[in-house]
């Protein structure tokens, strides 16, 4: 603990510059774009005469199932924070606290939902980590490791649900199912590319430098390509080293994967609880989860803020028939719970900051000690010290007693003189005559 505290005291806080204006501008443009899309959707309902149908469906919503849908989305957000907390906990000297991590997750939600293909999520979260005091390189490693695990979760869930429900969707939708397969393949390629950078950095660097040199021959300016060469040399190897360091903690990495899988599962359960809220209790659990996963894969591949277009099309294709006449109301509630409300609620959390500098690792140790482990350990240590001290005291006290007893025993023994033979016989005790005849000089008298 002292070593960790020493490291913590010497770890410098990072004075991060304000995050790039491009992210904020992109978020504002995304918010305007999504608001415009919602207005168009309302106009579409009015023009097509579905407003009455919409309100009729909304009047039948069961509040309990709707609350479970909201709770599932809340758990999705909590598990996202927990995944970051594990990565930060591995560094005993990290100054990032729980409130900082809430801000990090909120930044990812806000800027990710309002930028095309969630491109604003990663830089915004790295910026928030640096504002919390994390080193820029370590913040990038934490964020990219989290991104890898999240992509792995998407691919793993996609593979599981495709294998479990592919015959059903192939029979239900026909060739449209190929869209999900292509989208799934795209995420697999992204994941393989990330793993290639992490595990084979030198090969990736050679390929990247070859591509940059090819672009130079085509006519790209040398000043641009020089910065690209420098970026490849610095970032690829640094990312690989930090990823291997994080992956070295196998138990923590496995726990992060499990938490991410649970996080995505709660997100996929939101449409299922919404169907139950509309009274559709005859739906198949895994089929709804598979359809929700397909919608997520499609919307994440659309280069528009919030996956606009992919979300609507995916919901209509894969989830609409489960809702029946309540499809319009179901879509609006699903979009409200999973997209609009989290984006709005994330805005006031962007500036949240922990009020202390203690690391999560140290706070965890203190929390564990409060539950008794530290006290038990202290009692055992105190008992051991007491026993040791008692043993020492007993040895010190009993040593004089032992010496006194030995002296008494020695005094009770008969004194033997050299040349004297004392024997016990049947007639009594006899002494050798030679010993009696020999006179010893008295003490203190010299011959």
HELIX and SHEET records of a PDB file:
HELIX    1   1 UNK A    2  UNK A   10  1                                   9    
HELIX    2   2 UNK A   21  UNK A   48  1                                  28    
HELIX    3   3 UNK A   51  UNK A   59  1                                   9    
HELIX    4   4 UNK A   63  UNK A   89  1                                  27    
HELIX    5   5 UNK A   98  UNK A  113  1                                  16    
HELIX    6   6 UNK A  119  UNK A  131  1                                  13    
HELIX    7   7 UNK A  136  UNK A  173  1                                  38    
HELIX    8   8 UNK A  174  UNK A  176  5                                   3    
HELIX    9   9 UNK A  177  UNK A  199  1                                  23    
HELIX   10  10 UNK A  201  UNK A  218  1                                  18    
HELIX   11  11 UNK A  222  UNK A  231  1                                  10    
HELIX   12  12 UNK A  232  UNK A  236  3                                   5    
HELIX   13  13 UNK A  237  UNK A  247  1                                  11    
HELIX   14  14 UNK A  250  UNK A  277  1                                  28    
HELIX   15  15 UNK A  285  UNK A  300  1                                  16    
HELIX   16  16 UNK A  310  UNK A  314  1                                   5    
HELIX   17  17 UNK A  315  UNK A  319  3                                   5    
HELIX   18  18 UNK A  320  UNK A  323  1                                   4    
HELIX   19  19 UNK A  324  UNK A  326  5                                   3    
HELIX   20  20 UNK A  327  UNK A  335  1                                   9    
HELIX   21  21 UNK A  336  UNK A  340  3                                   5    
HELIX   22  22 UNK A  341  UNK A  347  1                                   7    
HELIX   23  23 UNK A  360  UNK A  370  1                                  11    
HELIX   24  24 UNK A  373  UNK A  412  1                                  40    
HELIX   25  25 UNK A  433  UNK A  437  1                                   5    
SHEET    1   A 2 UNK A 422  UNK A 425  0                                        
SHEET    2   A 2 UNK A 428  UNK A 431 -1                                        
END                                                                             
